[in-house]
Amino acid sequence: MAQTHTLESHADEHERRRERRWMAWGLGIMVLVAGYGIYVARQLADRPMADPGPLRAHPLPDALKAEILGMLDTQLVGAQLVEINEGGLRDFRIKGTPRATLDKAFKAAFRPLVVNELMPRLRPYGHVISFEIANMDFPPARLRPLPRK
């Protein structure tokens, strides 16, 4: 018995081909995105870290602490800089309440202050800078490679 081609069977075959074509394009794009992600991750992992120089074992000088607190007072009410030394890991914790009422305005002014002013000044003295700022959730930042145990 001869097989007859109907309009429905032709439409079903066309639909299956179209679905396979879209699936192939989707898989191709996923492979490209995953490949580029792996490339970027490897580039970031191989990136050399700047040498922060030797760690100064003595506490933060009072003059430097006063200078940093002066910078923090422009952005925070009740600004505090607390030095924590636990097991060879020195952490500088910044505490306070933002002066700016809007989060966006505070972050726009505070982030450049931390990156451009505070981190270079604290790098010779510690490993991490962390934050306890009211209603804000800033992640800690590494100043230098963490000590090996």
HELIX and SHEET records of a PDB file:
HELIX    1   1 LEU A    7  ASP A   46  1                                  40    
HELIX    2   2 ASP A   62  ASP A   73  1                                  12    
HELIX    3   3 ASP A  103  PRO A  112  1                                  10    
HELIX    4   4 LEU A  113  LEU A  118  3                                   6    
HELIX    5   5 MET A  119  LEU A  122  1                                   4    
SHEET    1   A 4 LEU A  76  GLU A  86  0                                        
SHEET    2   A 4 LEU A  89  PRO A  98 -1                                        
SHEET    3   A 4 VAL A 128  ILE A 133  1                                        
SHEET    4   A 4 ALA A 141  ARG A 142 -1                                        
END                                                                             
